[in-house]
């Protein structure tokens, strides 16, 4: 019995490992992997379809106040009062990643494709408040370190490459 167990252990010593040393090496993700969202504020129409279709209700729409394009006040006559201009208010998605299930329905229903998904999956944090991404945070493209990914899936099967 002991010899059989030792033979089993020795047999696996010389096989190639299937695990990856994660912080230093990373698996190459497929093209259709759904990770963190990116929001293009300029193309969003504030239609709220993304918030309505979200199954866990992880998306809420928040006001985003934009300043007018021309900041110079128009010349006004001294006797008349010019009508006050209101700031343009738009609602944009705010995503809570503690609730998000990364289903991609919000991306599929966006008519202007202002919501897209990246391959970024490192969203963990010690504070739940940091898992709520505002529209400004969603508009920033996450930085991914190039050259650290390990090729895993190929046509001929599974291959493992070190950096």
C-alpha positions in Angstrom: 0.0 0.0 0.0 2.8 2.4 0.9 4.8 1.5 -2.2 1.7 2.1 -4.4 1.2 5.6 -2.9 4.9 6.5 -3.3 4.8 5.3 -7.0 1.8 7.5 -7.6 3.6 10.5 -6.1 6.8 9.9 -8.1 4.8 9.5 -11.3 3.5 13.1 -10.9 6.8 14.7 -10.1 8.0 14.6 -13.7 4.7 15.7 -15.3 4.3 19.2 -16.5 2.3 21.4 -14.0 -1.1 22.6 -14.9 -1.1 25.5 -12.4 0.2 29.0 -13.0 2.1 31.2 -10.5 -0.7 33.8 -10.6 0.8 37.1 -9.6 3.8 36.7 -11.8 2.1 34.7 -14.6 -1.5 35.1 -15.8 -3.7 33.0 -18.0 -4.6 34.5 -21.4 -8.3 35.1 -21.4 -10.7 34.3 -24.2 -12.0 37.2 -26.4 -15.5 36.9 -25.0 -14.4 37.1 -21.4 -16.6 39.5 -19.4 -14.8 41.7 -16.9 -15.0 45.2 -15.7 -17.2 47.7 -17.6 -16.1 50.8 -19.5 -18.5 53.6 -20.0 -18.2 56.2 -22.8 -19.9 59.2 -21.3 -20.0 61.2 -24.6 -22.0 58.5 -26.4 -24.5 57.7 -23.6 -28.1 58.8 -24.3 -29.2 58.4 -20.6 -31.9 56.0 -21.8 -31.7 53.9 -18.5 -32.0 50.6 -20.4 -28.9 49.2 -18.7 -30.4 49.8 -15.3 -33.8 48.4 -16.2 -32.4 45.1 -17.6 -29.8 44.4 -14.8 -31.0 41.2 -13.0 -29.5 41.9 -9.6 -30.1 45.7 -9.9 -26.4 46.4 -9.6 -26.7 49.5 -11.9 -28.2 52.7 -10.6 -28.4 55.9 -12.7 -26.8 59.0 -11.1 -26.8 62.6 -12.2 -23.7 63.9 -14.0 -23.6 67.7 -14.3 -21.7 69.0 -17.3 -20.5 72.5 -17.6 -21.6 74.4 -20.7 -19.2 74.5 -23.6 -18.7 78.2 -23.8 -18.0 79.7 -20.4 -18.0 83.3 -21.6 -21.2 85.1 -20.6 -23.1 86.6 -23.5 -23.3 90.4 -23.6 -26.6 91.5 -22.0 -28.2 94.8 -22.2 -28.1 96.9 -19.1 -31.9 97.3 -18.7 -32.9 93.7 -19.5 -32.2 90.5 -17.6 -30.9 87.6 -19.6 -32.7 84.3 -19.0 -30.7 82.0 -16.7 -29.1 79.0 -18.4 -29.5 75.7 -16.6 -26.6 73.3 -16.5 -27.1 70.3 -18.6 -28.0 67.3 -16.3 -27.6 63.8 -17.6 -27.9 60.4 -15.8 -25.2 57.8 -16.3 -24.8 54.3 -14.9 -23.1 53.6 -11.6 -22.2 50.0 -11.1 -21.9 48.2 -7.8 -19.5 45.3 -8.3 -20.6 43.6 -5.1 -23.9 42.9 -6.8 -22.9 42.6 -10.5 -23.0 39.0 -11.9 -21.2 40.0 -15.1 -24.0 38.7 -17.3 -23.4 41.3 -20.0 -27.1 42.2 -20.5 -26.4 45.9 -19.9 -23.8 45.8 -22.7 -26.1 44.0 -25.1 -29.0 46.4 -24.6 -27.1 49.7 -24.9 -28.3 51.3 -28.1 -25.2 53.4 -28.6 -22.6 50.8 -27.3 -21.5 53.2 -24.6 -21.1 50.3 -22.2 -18.5 47.7 -23.0 -16.7 45.0 -21.0 -12.9 44.6 -20.6 -10.8 41.6 -19.5 -10.0 43.2 -16.2 -11.1 41.0 -13.3 -9.1 42.2 -10.4 -11.7 44.2 -8.6 -11.3 42.9 -5.0 -11.1 45.5 -2.2 -11.2 45.5 1.6 -13.9 48.1 1.7 -17.4 47.6 0.1 -17.7 51.3 -0.7 -14.8 51.0 -3.2 -16.7 48.4 -5.2 -19.2 51.0 -6.3 -17.9 52.6 -9.5 -19.1 56.0 -10.5 -19.5 57.1 -14.1 -16.2 58.9 -13.9 -14.4 55.7 -12.7 -16.1 53.6 -15.3 -14.9 55.9 -18.1 -11.3 55.2 -17.1 -9.7 52.4 -19.0 -8.1 49.8 -16.6 -4.4 49.3 -17.0 -3.4 45.8 -17.8 0.3 44.9 -17.7 1.3 43.6 -21.1 3.5 40.6 -21.6 2.6 38.8 -18.3 -0.1 36.5 -19.8 0.5 32.8 -20.4 -1.0 31.1 -23.4 -3.2 28.2 -22.4 -5.7 27.3 -25.0 -4.5 26.5 -28.5 -6.0 24.5 -31.4 -3.7 21.5 -30.6 -4.7 21.4 -27.0 -3.5 22.9 -23.8 0.0 24.4 -23.8 1.9 26.1 -21.0 4.4 28.8 -21.6 6.4 30.7 -19.0 7.2 34.4 -19.4 
